[in-house]
Amino acid sequence: LASNENPLGPSPKAVEAIKKHLAEIHRYTNPAAFDLVNAISKKIGKDSNQIVTGSGTDSLLQYIVSAFSEEGDELLTSEGSFIGWYVNVNKYGRISKQIVQKDYRYDLEAIAENITDKTKIIYLANPNNPTGTIFNKKEFETFLLKVPEHILIVLDEAYSVYAQTNTEYPNGLDYSNKNLIILRTLSKAYGLAGIRVGFAVGNEELIKILYKIKLPFEPNSLAQVAAIAALDDDNFLNKTVELNKKSLNRLKEIFDELNINYLPTSANFLLMIFPTEKYTTSFNNECLKRGLILRHVNTFGITNGIRINSGTNEETEFAINVITQVKKILTKEYNLQYT
Ligand SMILES: Cc1ncc(COP(=O)(O)O)c(C=O)c1O
């Protein structure tokens, strides 16, 4: 339960679509993923010239860093955020400025205060991975007013499907600021992590620039038909959201009983917070020994956090069993009643 994937598997409609198109893989697809872009356009109510697709959000993050910044530019974000952003910033040798979080949430005020003449891009993940926390509409709108128009804001909404029931959650697509790019992925709620589809939505001029560097024929033809089918599979999406809620509620109930701290989440995972890095490493290793794979998020900058995503009923109960055993063993070993 380490990669925030969909425990229900892929959308069945997507699997059917792939099977149906298997015999056509000798053909090139449309270089700009025309059909997929149109399907997304219909789904989200934006013009097709405001949309570009890629092989997952990761691919688009790379394009954004390379297209909209150059050597010496500062790219601003929060600490304790998505590792994929940090990786891409480092890959291109840009200066990464990471602002300290406040109670495991983005401190948007502090991020705005840290804008300098060198700032080119601000990256925000909402909900944030690995904390699962969000910033609300009011906080986001106040922040938007403080950011000069020449600075690009990248709003990564990989987990928006899970957050949308919260009326305080700002849906990035409702904002038409010229310097804003929204990122969405089919890897999480739509269950297509392995086939790699993501898309970016923004002002036509920004999207045009991304098309200049996008690889042609990306995403591949099977990924495109799978994504088109998955976008139309509301039944699967509803089941996904329902199971996620059930699994996370069950985990929270047990964590409360076991005195394991966790953060409030608006995504498909929980971040457990432990007292020390040493304890966290032991906890993660002991779970691993018992067959439970979780994510110690030290690489994201939170050394005392372990992330667990929602699972099927069976996976959730398995995780609870292992975590209960490990908590007991470590409480004895560390001779402390950590809360
Ligand atoms: C915030 C965030 N953005 C993007 C991604 C990557 O998504 P993709 O599979 O589309 O590259 C993830 C995956 O974990 C994520 O947590």
The ligand as an SDF file (V2000), in Angstrom:
LIG
                    3D

 16 16  0  0  0  0  0  0  0  0999 V2000
    1.0300   14.8680   -6.3790 C   0  0  0  0  0  0  0  0  0  0  0  0
    1.3490   13.9020   -7.4590 C   0  0  0  0  0  0  0  0  0  0  0  0
    1.5050   14.3370   -8.7020 N   0  0  0  0  0  0  0  0  0  0  0  0
    1.7910   13.5010   -9.7110 C   0  0  0  0  0  0  0  0  0  0  0  0
    1.9600   12.1520   -9.4900 C   0  0  0  0  0  0  0  0  0  0  0  0
    2.4200   11.2670  -10.6040 C   0  0  0  0  0  0  0  0  0  0  0  0
    1.4150   10.8830  -11.3800 O   0  0  0  0  0  0  0  0  0  0  0  0
    1.6860   10.1590  -12.7690 P   0  0  0  0  0  0  0  0  0  0  0  0
    1.5200    8.7110  -12.5340 O   0  0  0  0  0  0  0  0  0  0  0  0
    0.6100   10.7600  -13.6250 O   0  0  0  0  0  0  0  0  0  0  0  0
    3.0420   10.5210  -13.2700 O   0  0  0  0  0  0  0  0  0  0  0  0
    1.8130   11.6360   -8.2200 C   0  0  0  0  0  0  0  0  0  0  0  0
    2.0270   10.1990   -7.9780 C   0  0  0  0  0  0  0  0  0  0  0  0
    2.2380    9.7170   -6.9300 O   0  0  0  0  0  0  0  0  0  0  0  0
    1.5040   12.5310   -7.1820 C   0  0  0  0  0  0  0  0  0  0  0  0
    1.3830   12.0900   -5.9310 O   0  0  0  0  0  0  0  0  0  0  0  0
  1  2  1  0
  2  3  1  0
  2 15  2  0
  3  4  2  0
  4  5  1  0
  5  6  1  0
  5 12  2  0
  6  7  1  0
  7  8  1  0
  8  9  2  0
  8 10  1  0
  8 11  1  0
 12 13  1  0
 12 15  1  0
 13 14  2  0
 15 16  1  0
M  END
$$$$
